[in-house]
Amino acid sequence: MTKNGQRHFGYKNHIKINRKTKLIETYSVTNVSTHNSQAMEVLIDEDRDGEMFADSSYSGEPIR
């Protein structure tokens, strides 16, 4: 990633937490250039998961 003409390296942690137990059910680590919506494919199980709460960076057509 380039910011203000300087190269930056990093990663992002994406986690899915069970609302009732407060335990982490699954996680994904991506490089900083990966869009957040791509991490959702690993985290969500459409047959098992119900309601989801996420910030606006996890929005977009693939998430709907």
C-alpha positions in Angstrom: 0.0 0.0 0.0 1.3 3.5 -0.8 0.3 6.4 1.4 1.8 9.9 1.0 4.4 8.5 -1.4 5.7 6.0 1.1 5.2 2.2 0.9 3.6 0.6 3.9 3.3 -3.1 4.6 0.8 -4.7 6.9 -2.1 -7.1 7.5 -5.7 -7.1 8.7 -7.4 -9.5 11.1 -11.0 -10.4 10.4 -12.9 -12.3 13.1 -16.3 -13.8 13.6 -17.5 -13.8 17.2 -20.5 -15.7 18.6 -22.8 -13.1 20.1 -24.0 -15.3 23.0 -20.7 -17.0 24.1 -18.4 -14.1 23.1 -16.0 -16.7 21.7 -14.2 -16.4 18.3 -15.7 -18.9 15.9 -13.4 -18.3 13.0 -10.8 -15.7 11.7 -9.0 -14.7 8.6 -5.8 -12.7 8.1 -5.3 -10.8 4.9 -2.7 -8.4 3.5 -3.6 -4.7 3.8 -4.5 -4.4 0.1 -7.3 -7.0 0.3 -10.8 -5.5 0.4 -12.7 -6.4 3.5 -15.6 -7.9 1.5 -13.3 -10.6 0.2 -12.6 -11.8 3.8 -16.3 -12.2 4.4 -16.5 -15.2 2.1 -14.3 -17.2 4.5 -16.1 -16.0 7.6 -19.8 -16.5 6.7 -21.6 -19.8 6.6 -24.9 -18.9 4.9 -26.6 -22.1 6.1 -25.7 -21.7 9.8 -25.2 -18.0 10.4 -28.0 -15.6 11.1 -27.8 -11.9 11.9 -24.5 -10.1 11.1 -23.2 -6.8 12.5 -20.3 -5.2 10.7 -19.0 -1.7 9.8 -19.5 -0.1 6.4 -16.2 -1.4 5.1 -17.8 -4.8 4.8 -20.6 -3.6 2.6 -21.1 -4.1 -1.1 -22.9 -6.4 -3.5 -21.1 -9.6 -2.6 -22.2 -9.2 1.0 -25.8 -8.6 0.4 
